[in-house]
Amino acid sequence: ILQLEWQRTVRAWIYSDVADFIAIRSESFAKFPCMSEPTIAQRDREWGLVAKKLLSDKTPTLFIVGSVHTVGPGSFIEQLEAGGFRLNFIG
């Protein structure tokens, strides 16, 4: 099962399938809430605070994060956008 989930994630990444990434994130939170909260949601909150601090001085900054941290409610990307930051995606 783990191999199938990994293949699905890689496929979603290759094809830029944002809808599937959101589904993968939601499924992960539903299946493994005690793991998903600290490894995904808490990290996104912590990174969001650090990123806002770094970006506030207007220095060009590059963030590289795992795909699951870029989609869904409370994601790293959503937090930056809610903070008023304009993001440029390179891909």
VEXDREN-2710 file (C-alpha; in Angstrom, 1 decimal):
% VEXDREN-2710
k/r/px/py/pz
1/ILE/0.0/0.0/0.0
2/LEU/2.8/2.4/0.8
3/GLN/4.4/1.9/-2.6
4/LEU/1.0/2.7/-4.3
5/GLU/0.6/5.8/-2.2
6/TRP/4.2/6.9/-3.1
7/GLN/3.5/6.2/-6.8
8/ARG/0.3/8.3/-6.6
9/THR/2.2/11.2/-5.0
10/VAL/5.0/11.1/-7.6
11/ARG/2.4/10.9/-10.4
12/ALA/0.5/13.9/-9.0
13/TRP/3.9/15.8/-8.8
14/ILE/4.9/14.9/-12.4
15/TYR/1.5/16.0/-13.8
16/SER/1.1/19.0/-11.5
17/ASP/-2.2/17.5/-10.3
18/VAL/-3.1/20.0/-7.6
19/ALA/-6.5/18.4/-7.0
20/ASP/-4.9/15.0/-6.3
21/PHE/-2.3/16.6/-4.0
22/ILE/-5.1/18.2/-2.0
23/ALA/-6.8/14.8/-1.8
24/ILE/-3.6/13.1/-0.7
25/ARG/-3.1/15.7/2.0
26/SER/-6.8/15.3/3.2
27/GLU/-6.5/11.5/3.2
28/SER/-3.3/11.6/5.1
29/PHE/-4.9/13.8/7.8
30/ALA/-7.9/11.5/8.0
31/LYS/-5.9/8.2/8.1
32/PHE/-3.0/9.4/10.4
33/PRO/-4.1/12.5/12.4
34/CYS/-1.5/11.9/15.1
35/MET/1.3/11.8/12.5
36/SER/-0.1/14.4/10.0
37/GLU/-0.6/17.1/12.6
38/PRO/3.0/17.4/13.7
39/THR/4.7/16.5/10.4
40/ILE/2.6/18.6/8.1
41/ALA/0.3/21.1/9.8
42/GLN/2.6/22.1/12.6
43/ARG/5.6/22.4/10.3
44/ASP/3.5/24.6/8.0
45/ARG/2.6/26.9/10.9
46/GLU/6.2/27.1/12.1
47/TRP/7.6/27.6/8.6
48/GLY/5.0/30.3/7.9
49/LEU/6.0/32.3/10.9
50/VAL/9.7/32.1/9.9
51/ALA/9.1/32.8/6.3
52/LYS/7.0/35.9/7.1
53/LYS/9.9/37.2/9.2
54/LEU/12.4/36.5/6.4
55/LEU/10.3/38.0/3.7
56/SER/9.4/41.2/5.7
57/ASP/12.8/42.7/4.9
58/LYS/12.2/42.4/1.1
59/THR/15.2/40.3/0.4
60/PRO/14.6/37.9/-2.5
61/THR/14.0/34.5/-0.9
62/LEU/13.7/31.0/-2.2
63/PHE/11.7/28.4/-0.3
64/ILE/11.8/24.7/-1.4
65/VAL/9.2/22.6/0.4
66/GLY/7.6/19.2/-0.2
67/SER/4.6/19.1/-2.4
68/VAL/2.1/18.3/0.4
69/HIS/3.1/21.5/2.1
70/THR/1.9/23.6/-0.9
71/VAL/-1.8/22.7/-1.0
72/GLY/-4.8/22.5/1.2
73/PRO/-6.1/24.5/4.1
74/GLY/-3.4/25.9/6.4
75/SER/-0.6/25.0/3.9
76/PHE/2.6/26.9/3.9
77/ILE/1.6/28.6/0.7
78/GLU/-1.9/29.5/2.0
79/GLN/-0.3/31.1/5.1
80/LEU/2.1/33.2/3.0
81/GLU/-0.7/34.4/0.7
82/ALA/-2.9/35.2/3.8
83/GLY/0.0/37.3/5.1
84/GLY/-0.2/39.4/1.9
85/PHE/2.8/37.9/0.1
86/ARG/2.9/37.5/-3.7
87/LEU/4.4/34.2/-4.7
88/ASN/6.1/33.2/-7.9
89/PHE/6.2/29.6/-8.8
90/ILE/9.0/28.1/-10.8
91/GLY/8.4/24.7/-12.2
END
